[in-house]
Amino acid sequence: MSAVLEHHERRRQITRVLVITLLLNVLVALGKLAYGYASGTISVLADGFHSLMDGTSNVIGLVAIRFAYDPPDQEHCYGHRKAEILAALMIAVLLAITCLEILKELLTRVFKPVMPEIGMGGFILLGVGLLVNLFVVWYEVRAGKRLKSHLLLSDAEHTRSDLLVTVSVLCSMGAITQGWYLLDYLVSLGIAVVIGRMAWHLFRENIDILMDRSPVDCAEIQQQVQAYSGVLNCHKVRAHGSPDEVFVDLHIWVAPDLRVDAAHALSHDVKMALMQDRPELADVTIHVEPAPEQGV
């Protein structure tokens, strides 16, 4: 597969990954909810609702991907890729909500201890769900790296939280059977802290893109352009976008007596050289200036 996929092909592949993970997440969630309601095991029931959040993030991703790879238009000159970043931010919010819900449940257990009706079926069900979620995380991370999709990688982080919550529930169930209630509380608190850190990491990473933080080293681009024959100076290098779709604009100095058509051809060559060397560049805008006499 080539390093840079066509937009429609990339969208199709990301959509397929999201649909497959959505189906798996819903199946796991329904299994946990059914057992939770049938047995009255509150921890499993809570874990089932948490698993539904994974499905919710998949739906958010599908909605975003429907718009994120539409071509630029008159009202969206730089395309619609930020829809994908917005979806990733929403996943970060879901992680934060999950963290708060775990803390809330922990406080509830401290003041009003609950004794679940634990059976071997619960352990088997959560074990199968754990294996399914491990596959989902591996599948999404692998596809996210291959397709360079922030959305898939962010969604995999969310699914990781479900892994941690499921492990927490299994530990809690085991601890309760032994009467180790304090361990149950400590494990739940540790899981909440880990999920909170995940939420903060995703929020910080994606908010930087929305705030147009430079996704590339502008100094490196400046040095690369200045080394090009015919370019006397490069300055005012700016970049924005996501790491896999970067827009760059810069200024170059050329000899004052250079013909307009020659200056245009030079800027075009520089642009093509940059985009060939850096596949993540979606477009490069170059402003040509005559160099000051003392700079020639």
C-alpha positions as CSV (number, residue, x, y, z in Angstrom):
1,M,0.0,0.0,0.0
2,S,1.3,3.4,-0.9
3,A,2.3,5.9,1.8
4,V,-0.3,8.4,0.7
5,L,-3.8,6.9,0.0
6,E,-6.3,8.6,-2.1
7,H,-8.9,10.3,0.0
8,H,-11.9,8.1,-1.0
9,E,-9.9,4.9,-0.5
10,R,-8.6,6.1,2.9
11,R,-12.1,7.0,3.9
12,R,-13.4,3.6,2.8
13,Q,-10.8,1.7,4.7
14,I,-11.3,3.8,7.9
15,T,-15.0,3.3,7.7
16,R,-14.7,-0.4,7.4
17,V,-12.5,-0.6,10.5
18,L,-15.0,1.5,12.4
19,V,-18.0,-0.6,11.3
20,I,-16.2,-3.9,12.4
21,T,-15.2,-2.5,15.8
22,L,-18.7,-1.0,16.3
23,L,-20.3,-4.5,15.8
24,L,-17.8,-6.1,18.1
25,N,-18.3,-3.4,20.8
26,V,-22.1,-3.7,20.6
27,L,-22.0,-7.5,21.0
28,V,-19.7,-7.3,24.0
29,A,-21.8,-4.6,25.6
30,L,-25.1,-6.5,25.0
31,G,-23.6,-9.6,26.6
32,K,-22.5,-7.7,29.7
33,L,-25.8,-5.9,30.0
34,A,-27.8,-9.1,29.6
35,Y,-25.8,-10.9,32.3
36,G,-25.8,-7.9,34.6
37,Y,-29.6,-7.6,34.5
38,A,-30.1,-11.3,34.8
39,S,-27.8,-11.8,37.7
40,G,-28.2,-8.4,39.4
41,T,-24.4,-8.0,39.3
42,I,-24.0,-4.3,39.4
43,S,-20.3,-4.2,38.5
44,V,-20.9,-6.2,35.3
45,L,-23.9,-4.0,34.5
46,A,-21.8,-0.9,34.9
47,D,-19.1,-2.4,32.7
48,G,-21.8,-3.1,30.1
49,F,-22.8,0.6,30.0
50,H,-19.2,1.5,29.7
51,S,-18.7,-0.8,26.8
52,L,-21.6,1.0,25.1
53,M,-19.5,4.1,25.2
54,D,-17.0,2.4,22.9
55,G,-19.8,1.9,20.4
56,T,-20.8,5.5,20.8
57,S,-17.3,6.6,19.9
58,N,-17.4,4.4,16.8
59,V,-20.7,6.1,15.8
60,I,-19.1,9.5,16.3
61,G,-16.2,8.4,14.2
62,L,-18.4,7.2,11.4
63,V,-20.2,10.5,11.4
64,A,-16.9,12.4,11.3
65,I,-15.4,10.3,8.6
66,R,-18.5,10.9,6.4
67,F,-17.5,14.6,6.2
68,A,-13.7,14.6,7.0
69,Y,-12.5,13.5,3.6
70,D,-14.9,15.5,1.4
71,P,-12.8,17.6,-1.1
72,P,-12.3,21.3,-0.4
73,D,-15.1,23.6,-1.5
74,Q,-15.7,27.3,-1.7
75,E,-16.7,27.5,2.0
76,H,-14.0,25.1,3.2
77,C,-10.9,25.9,1.3
78,Y,-8.7,23.6,3.3
79,G,-11.0,20.7,3.3
80,H,-13.0,19.1,6.1
81,R,-10.4,17.1,8.0
82,K,-11.0,19.0,11.3
83,A,-14.3,17.0,11.6
84,E,-12.0,14.0,12.4
85,I,-10.2,16.0,15.0
86,L,-13.5,17.2,16.5
87,A,-14.6,13.5,16.7
88,A,-11.3,12.6,18.5
89,L,-12.0,15.4,21.0
90,M,-15.4,14.0,21.7
91,I,-13.8,10.6,22.4
92,A,-11.5,12.4,24.9
93,V,-14.7,13.8,26.5
94,L,-16.2,10.3,26.7
95,L,-13.0,9.1,28.4
96,A,-13.3,11.9,31.0
97,I,-16.9,11.1,31.6
98,T,-16.0,7.4,32.1
99,C,-13.3,8.5,34.7
100,L,-15.9,10.6,36.6
101,E,-18.4,7.7,36.6
102,I,-15.8,5.3,38.0
103,L,-15.0,7.8,40.8
104,K,-18.7,8.2,41.5
105,E,-19.2,4.4,41.7
106,L,-16.1,4.2,43.9
107,L,-17.5,6.7,46.4
108,T,-20.9,5.0,46.3
109,R,-19.2,1.6,47.2
110,V,-17.3,3.3,50.1
111,F,-20.5,4.6,51.7
112,K,-22.9,1.9,50.5
113,P,-21.1,-1.4,49.9
114,V,-22.7,-3.6,47.3
115,M,-22.3,-7.4,47.3
116,P,-22.7,-8.6,43.6
117,E,-24.2,-12.1,42.9
118,I,-21.0,-13.5,41.5
119,G,-21.0,-16.7,39.4
120,M,-18.6,-18.4,37.1
121,G,-20.6,-17.2,34.1
122,G,-19.7,-13.7,34.9
123,F,-16.0,-14.4,34.9
124,I,-16.3,-16.3,31.6
125,L,-18.3,-13.5,30.0
126,L,-15.8,-10.8,31.1
127,G,-12.9,-12.9,30.0
128,V,-14.4,-13.3,26.5
129,G,-15.1,-9.6,26.4
130,L,-11.5,-8.9,27.4
131,L,-10.2,-11.0,24.5
132,V,-12.6,-9.2,22.1
133,N,-11.4,-5.8,23.3
134,L,-7.8,-6.8,23.0
135,F,-8.4,-7.7,19.4
136,V,-10.2,-4.4,18.8
137,V,-7.3,-2.4,20.2
138,W,-4.8,-4.3,18.2
139,Y,-6.9,-4.0,15.0
140,E,-7.5,-0.3,15.4
141,V,-4.0,0.6,16.4
142,R,-2.6,-1.4,13.4
143,A,-5.1,0.2,11.0
144,G,-4.6,3.7,12.5
145,K,-0.9,3.6,12.0
146,R,-1.2,2.2,8.5
147,L,-3.8,4.8,7.5
148,K,-2.3,7.6,9.7
149,S,-5.7,8.2,11.2
150,H,-5.9,10.2,14.5
151,L,-9.5,9.1,14.7
152,L,-8.7,5.3,14.8
153,L,-5.8,5.8,17.2
154,S,-7.9,7.9,19.5
155,D,-10.7,5.4,19.4
156,A,-8.2,2.6,20.3
157,E,-7.3,4.6,23.3
158,H,-10.9,4.7,24.4
159,T,-11.2,0.9,23.9
160,R,-8.1,0.5,26.1
161,S,-10.0,2.2,28.9
162,D,-12.7,-0.6,28.5
163,L,-9.9,-3.1,28.9
164,L,-8.8,-1.5,32.1
165,V,-12.3,-1.2,33.4
166,T,-13.0,-4.9,32.6
167,V,-9.8,-6.0,34.4
168,S,-10.8,-3.8,37.3
169,V,-14.2,-5.5,37.5
170,L,-12.6,-8.9,37.4
171,C,-10.2,-8.0,40.2
172,S,-13.1,-6.5,42.2
173,M,-15.1,-9.7,41.8
174,G,-12.2,-11.8,42.8
175,A,-11.4,-9.5,45.8
176,I,-15.0,-9.6,47.0
177,T,-15.0,-13.4,47.0
178,Q,-12.0,-13.2,49.3
179,G,-13.4,-10.4,51.4
180,W,-10.7,-8.0,50.2
181,Y,-12.8,-4.9,49.9
182,L,-10.0,-2.4,50.2
183,L,-8.2,-3.9,47.2
184,D,-11.4,-3.4,45.2
185,Y,-11.4,0.3,46.1
186,L,-7.7,0.8,45.3
187,V,-7.9,-0.9,41.9
188,S,-10.9,1.2,40.9
189,L,-9.1,4.4,41.9
190,G,-6.0,3.4,39.9
191,I,-8.1,2.7,36.8
192,A,-9.8,6.1,37.1
193,V,-6.4,7.8,37.2
194,V,-5.2,5.9,34.1
195,I,-8.3,6.7,32.1
196,G,-8.1,10.4,33.2
197,R,-4.5,10.6,31.9
198,M,-5.7,9.1,28.6
199,A,-8.4,11.7,28.3
200,W,-5.9,14.5,29.0
201,H,-3.4,13.2,26.4
202,L,-6.0,12.9,23.7
203,F,-7.5,16.3,24.5
204,R,-4.1,18.0,24.5
205,E,-2.9,16.4,21.2
206,N,-6.1,17.2,19.3
207,I,-6.7,20.7,20.7
208,D,-3.2,21.6,19.4
209,I,-4.4,20.8,15.9
210,L,-7.5,22.9,16.3
211,M,-5.4,25.8,17.6
212,D,-3.2,25.5,14.5
213,R,0.0,24.5,16.3
214,S,2.6,23.8,13.7
215,P,2.7,20.0,13.0
216,V,6.2,20.2,11.4
217,D,9.5,21.8,12.2
218,C,9.4,25.1,10.2
219,A,13.2,25.6,10.8
220,E,13.9,22.4,8.9
221,I,11.7,23.5,6.0
222,Q,13.4,26.9,6.0
223,Q,16.9,25.3,5.7
224,Q,15.7,22.9,3.0
225,V,14.3,25.7,0.9
226,Q,17.3,27.9,1.3
227,A,19.6,25.1,0.1
228,Y,17.7,25.1,-3.2
229,S,19.6,26.6,-6.1
230,G,18.3,30.1,-7.0
231,V,16.7,30.8,-3.6
232,L,18.6,33.5,-1.8
233,N,16.7,33.4,1.4
234,C,13.6,31.7,3.0
235,H,11.6,33.3,5.8
236,K,8.1,33.6,7.3
237,V,7.6,29.8,7.2
238,R,4.2,28.8,8.7
239,A,2.4,25.5,8.8
240,H,-1.0,24.2,10.1
241,G,-3.1,21.1,9.8
242,S,-2.8,17.6,11.1
243,P,0.4,15.6,11.0
244,D,-0.7,13.7,7.9
245,E,-2.2,16.7,6.0
246,V,0.0,19.8,6.5
247,F,-0.4,23.1,4.7
248,V,2.7,25.3,4.5
249,D,3.2,28.9,3.3
250,L,6.5,30.7,3.1
251,H,8.4,33.6,1.5
252,I,11.6,33.3,-0.7
253,W,14.0,35.9,-2.0
254,V,15.2,35.7,-5.6
255,A,17.6,37.8,-7.7
256,P,15.9,41.2,-8.4
257,D,16.6,40.9,-12.1
258,L,15.0,37.4,-12.4
259,R,12.2,37.4,-14.9
260,V,8.7,36.8,-13.6
261,D,8.2,33.6,-15.5
262,A,11.5,32.3,-14.2
263,A,10.7,33.2,-10.6
264,H,7.4,31.5,-11.0
265,A,9.1,28.3,-12.4
266,L,11.6,28.4,-9.5
267,S,8.8,28.6,-6.9
268,H,7.0,25.8,-8.6
269,D,10.1,23.6,-8.5
270,V,10.7,24.4,-4.8
271,K,7.1,23.4,-4.1
272,M,7.3,20.1,-6.0
273,A,10.6,19.3,-4.3
274,L,9.2,19.9,-0.9
275,M,6.0,17.9,-1.5
276,Q,8.0,15.0,-3.0
277,D,10.3,14.9,0.0
278,R,7.5,15.3,2.5
279,P,4.4,13.2,1.7
280,E,2.5,14.7,4.6
281,L,2.4,18.1,2.8
282,A,-1.0,18.7,1.2
283,D,-0.1,22.1,-0.3
284,V,2.7,24.6,-0.2
285,T,2.1,28.3,-1.0
286,I,5.2,30.3,-1.9
287,H,5.4,34.1,-2.0
288,V,8.3,35.3,-4.2
289,E,10.1,38.5,-3.3
290,P,13.1,40.3,-4.9
291,A,16.1,40.2,-2.6
292,P,17.3,43.5,-1.3
293,E,20.4,44.8,-3.2
294,Q,22.6,44.1,-0.2
295,G,21.3,40.5,-0.1
296,V,22.3,39.7,-3.7
